[in-house]
Amino acid sequence: MELRDKSDNEVVARTERTAVFLDMLTGKTSSIPQDKRNFFQTFITSEKPTRVNIPVPPSEPFTMKLNVTASDTDHLYHMNQAVWLRFCIDCATEGVSRGHLANFNQDPFSHAVKQVEILYDSEALAGDILDVACWDTESLDKEKTLVFSVTHNGKSCVRCFVKYYNSIQ
């Protein structure tokens, strides 16, 4: 789905979503009921979703452990999608304060964000202790990016990129 500027039709925001239906008793994925397929038909495309390819982290990315609490979860007791981004923000802010992110000398979220990409690989539940790693990169055109990898017991849960406009000092 795209949001376009009315004056020049330029794309100013884009989102891709993959919907899955869960069996409420088992918590496992189930086929999408036909009435739901009909309701959501306008949103369904045959295009494959974009895959976030996480670059190889530096030898020692900044890492921290964060605990998933009950208030971080949704009605199915999975960590809420907004909380994943909050955990990434917390990691980046701590990484900057400890001098681990060379391209940032202040709170990275006080700068204008150009693009956010998040790929959800697996769930996290209340009580899980997650390992959040972050590092920064800079492209040839000086575009700065924060990269995040969130894992639980060595299994990828979330991969995330936050790209900034070139005006970061």
C-alpha positions as a Python dict, from the first residue, in 0.01 Angstrom:
ca = {
    (1, 'M'): (0, 0, 0),
    (2, 'E'): (132, 344, -89),
    (3, 'L'): (59, 693, 39),
    (4, 'R'): (109, 956, -231),
    (5, 'D'): (144, 1333, -224),
    (6, 'K'): (-169, 1475, -388),
    (7, 'S'): (20, 1761, -557),
    (8, 'D'): (276, 1555, -752),
    (9, 'N'): (176, 1190, -693),
    (10, 'E'): (516, 1117, -532),
    (11, 'V'): (520, 815, -301),
    (12, 'V'): (580, 944, 52),
    (13, 'A'): (515, 621, 243),
    (14, 'R'): (478, 253, 162),
    (15, 'T'): (382, -45, 370),
    (16, 'E'): (382, -417, 302),
    (17, 'R'): (205, -658, 527),
    (18, 'T'): (171, -1032, 533),
    (19, 'A'): (-137, -1150, 718),
    (20, 'V'): (-159, -1490, 879),
    (21, 'F'): (-449, -1638, 1064),
    (22, 'L'): (-397, -1829, 1386),
    (23, 'D'): (-606, -2104, 1537),
    (24, 'M'): (-700, -1956, 1874),
    (25, 'L'): (-681, -2296, 2044),
    (26, 'T'): (-343, -2411, 1912),
    (27, 'G'): (-174, -2077, 1839),
    (28, 'K'): (-65, -2225, 1504),
    (29, 'T'): (-128, -2080, 1160),
    (30, 'S'): (-443, -2188, 983),
    (31, 'S'): (-594, -2135, 639),
    (32, 'I'): (-768, -1802, 581),
    (33, 'P'): (-1148, -1842, 591),
    (34, 'Q'): (-1321, -1752, 263),
    (35, 'D'): (-1526, -1468, 418),
    (36, 'K'): (-1200, -1306, 538),
    (37, 'R'): (-1042, -1355, 195),
    (38, 'N'): (-1339, -1177, 38),
    (39, 'F'): (-1324, -892, 291),
    (40, 'F'): (-950, -833, 243),
    (41, 'Q'): (-945, -896, -134),
    (42, 'T'): (-854, -534, -217),
    (43, 'F'): (-534, -570, -14),
    (44, 'I'): (-425, -905, -156),
    (45, 'T'): (-153, -908, -420),
    (46, 'S'): (35, -1188, -584),
    (47, 'E'): (365, -1011, -528),
    (48, 'K'): (606, -1174, -292),
    (49, 'P'): (690, -957, 8),
    (50, 'T'): (1021, -776, 16),
    (51, 'R'): (1278, -962, 223),
    (52, 'V'): (1501, -765, 454),
    (53, 'N'): (1854, -885, 394),
    (54, 'I'): (2049, -800, 703),
    (55, 'P'): (2414, -719, 640),
    (56, 'V'): (2683, -905, 827),
    (57, 'P'): (2728, -734, 1163),
    (58, 'P'): (3064, -603, 1274),
    (59, 'S'): (3272, -835, 1489),
    (60, 'E'): (3128, -676, 1803),
    (61, 'P'): (2792, -502, 1752),
    (62, 'F'): (2639, -324, 2049),
    (63, 'T'): (2414, -574, 2228),
    (64, 'M'): (2180, -572, 2522),
    (65, 'K'): (1931, -811, 2675),
    (66, 'L'): (1569, -703, 2713),
    (67, 'N'): (1293, -890, 2895),
    (68, 'V'): (946, -924, 2741),
    (69, 'T'): (685, -837, 3005),
    (70, 'A'): (313, -913, 3006),
    (71, 'S'): (237, -550, 2916),
    (72, 'D'): (449, -595, 2599),
    (73, 'T'): (213, -860, 2462),
    (74, 'D'): (-110, -865, 2263),
    (75, 'H'): (-426, -1070, 2329),
    (76, 'L'): (-251, -1384, 2200),
    (77, 'Y'): (38, -1325, 2446),
    (78, 'H'): (282, -1254, 2161),
    (79, 'M'): (505, -948, 2182),
    (80, 'N'): (319, -659, 2019),
    (81, 'Q'): (467, -533, 1691),
    (82, 'A'): (518, -179, 1824),
    (83, 'V'): (725, -314, 2112),
    (84, 'W'): (978, -468, 1871),
    (85, 'L'): (1058, -121, 1741),
    (86, 'R'): (1072, 19, 2095),
    (87, 'F'): (1327, -249, 2189),
    (88, 'C'): (1536, -148, 1885),
    (89, 'I'): (1511, 220, 1980),
    (90, 'D'): (1614, 140, 2338),
    (91, 'C'): (1917, -54, 2212),
    (92, 'A'): (2026, 223, 1973),
    (93, 'T'): (1984, 495, 2235),
    (94, 'E'): (2192, 297, 2483),
    (95, 'G'): (2450, 218, 2215),
    (96, 'V'): (2493, 589, 2133),
    (97, 'S'): (2520, 684, 2500),
    (98, 'R'): (2801, 430, 2539),
    (99, 'G'): (2982, 545, 2223),
    (100, 'H'): (2924, 228, 2019),
    (101, 'L'): (2759, 384, 1712),
    (102, 'A'): (3021, 590, 1530),
    (103, 'N'): (2779, 771, 1296),
    (104, 'F'): (2570, 913, 1581),
    (105, 'N'): (2671, 1149, 1860),
    (106, 'Q'): (2324, 1205, 2004),
    (107, 'D'): (1991, 1026, 2027),
    (108, 'P'): (1950, 869, 1682),
    (109, 'F'): (1574, 918, 1694),
    (110, 'S'): (1606, 1296, 1721),
    (111, 'H'): (1700, 1292, 1349),
    (112, 'A'): (1467, 1273, 1050),
    (113, 'V'): (1395, 911, 964),
    (114, 'K'): (1370, 833, 594),
    (115, 'Q'): (1270, 467, 599),
    (116, 'V'): (1197, 187, 844),
    (117, 'E'): (1193, -179, 741),
    (118, 'I'): (1099, -454, 983),
    (119, 'L'): (1082, -824, 912),
    (120, 'Y'): (917, -1037, 1177),
    (121, 'D'): (1070, -1386, 1173),
    (122, 'S'): (926, -1542, 1488),
    (123, 'E'): (731, -1462, 1800),
    (124, 'A'): (837, -1372, 2151),
    (125, 'L'): (631, -1434, 2462),
    (126, 'A'): (611, -1276, 2806),
    (127, 'G'): (910, -1390, 3009),
    (128, 'D'): (1139, -1432, 2707),
    (129, 'I'): (1477, -1262, 2733),
    (130, 'L'): (1577, -1123, 2394),
    (131, 'D'): (1922, -1036, 2263),
    (132, 'V'): (1906, -708, 2073),
    (133, 'A'): (2209, -617, 1860),
    (134, 'C'): (2256, -293, 1670),
    (135, 'W'): (2519, -135, 1450),
    (136, 'D'): (2538, 156, 1212),
    (137, 'T'): (2643, 176, 849),
    (138, 'E'): (2703, 454, 603),
    (139, 'S'): (2654, 424, 228),
    (140, 'L'): (2868, 586, -39),
    (141, 'D'): (2619, 873, -61),
    (142, 'K'): (2656, 930, 316),
    (143, 'E'): (2314, 784, 398),
    (144, 'K'): (2328, 654, 754),
    (145, 'T'): (2146, 340, 862),
    (146, 'L'): (2092, 165, 1193),
    (147, 'V'): (2063, -213, 1164),
    (148, 'F'): (1907, -435, 1429),
    (149, 'S'): (1891, -806, 1489),
    (150, 'V'): (1671, -941, 1768),
    (151, 'T'): (1710, -1305, 1865),
    (152, 'H'): (1577, -1543, 2127),
    (153, 'N'): (1791, -1844, 2215),
    (154, 'G'): (1989, -1791, 1895),
    (155, 'K'): (1679, -1787, 1671),
    (156, 'S'): (1604, -1473, 1467),
    (157, 'C'): (1288, -1293, 1580),
    (158, 'V'): (1315, -955, 1406),
    (159, 'R'): (1544, -782, 1159),
    (160, 'C'): (1513, -407, 1126),
    (161, 'F'): (1669, -115, 938),
    (162, 'V'): (1621, 253, 1013),
    (163, 'K'): (1754, 478, 735),
    (164, 'Y'): (1808, 849, 783),
    (165, 'Y'): (1820, 1151, 559),
    (166, 'N'): (2177, 1267, 488),
    (167, 'S'): (2156, 1566, 724),
    (168, 'I'): (2276, 1377, 1035),
    (169, 'Q'): (2564, 1549, 1210),
}
